[in-house]
Amino acid sequence: VDAIAQRLSVFDAAEGISRTIDGEGAPLSSLQDFSAMLDQLESSVAYLETHYDFSEARDCFQQFEHLRNRACILVRTALAKSLKRAEAQVEQHLWEDADE
């Protein structure tokens, strides 16, 4: 029974991952939680790749691929915002140094 529940949990993981990505606020605010979510996503994809013959595996695999893309977009967006903030700070310091 536990083995069956474990196999089925892979198919249910997409909902939790989607909630994490869609979560209010910044899903990346807790890097530990986001990292755990990415680990779960990757292990689910790996499981489905080895069990592609399961009846719902193809649809679930596509859903995980979509979630993986959304997670990558979140990371890219957070990185771009961080780089913009860093750029603004550097420009601020350069202007302050120029005024001295």
N, C-alpha and C positions, 0 to 999 in steps of 0.2 A: 504494500500500500504506500509506503514512504517513497519507494522508487517511482511509482506512478505519479505521486504528488510532485516529486522533484521534476519529472519530465514535463508535467503540465505547467509548472511554475514558469518555465521558460516562455510559454505562450502567453502567460498573464503578465510577464514583466514589462511588456510594451506600454501597458496602461500607466504603470508607476513611473516609468521613464518619461513618458509624455507629460505627466503631471509635473515632474521635476523641471522639465524644459519650459513648460507653460507657466510655471509657478510665478506668483506675484513677487514683485521685487526683482532682484537680480539673482538668477539661478547660480551664477558664478560667485555670489557673495560668500558662500561656504565652499571653498575649494575642496575640502575633504569630502563633503557630500557629493559634489559634482564629480570628483574623481571616482567615488564609489559607484555613481550612476554610470559613468563611462565604462568602468570595469564590468558592471552587470550587462551593459549593452554589448560589449565585445564578447563576453562569455556566452551570451545568448546567441549572437550571430555565429560564433564558432560551433555551438551545439547544433544549430540548425543546418550549418554547412555539412556536418557529419551525419545528420538525420534528415536529409532532404526528401527522403521517401515518405515521411509522415504526411498525412493528408492535408494539413493546414500549413505545412512548412514553407511553401513558396510564398503564400500571402503574408505570413508572419515575417519571413525574411525580408520581403520588400518593405514592410512596415518598419523593421529595425533599420534598414538602409536609409529610409526617409528620416528616422529619428537621429541617425548618425550624422546625416547632412545638416539637420537643424542644430545639433550640438556643435558641429564645426562652425556654423554660421555664428552661433553665440560666442564661441571662442574668438573668432575673427573680429567680431564687433567689439568685444571687450578689449582686445589687443589694440585695435584702431583707436578706441577712446583713450586708452592708457598712453599710447604714443602721442596723441594730440595734447593730452595734459602735460606730458613731459616736454613736448615742443614749446608749449606756452610758458612753462617754468624756465626753460633755457632762454627763451626770448626775453622774459622778464629780467633774468639775471644779466643778460647782455645789455639791456637798456639801462639797468641800474649801474653797471660797471662803466658804461659810456658816459653817464651823467656825472661820474666822480672825477 
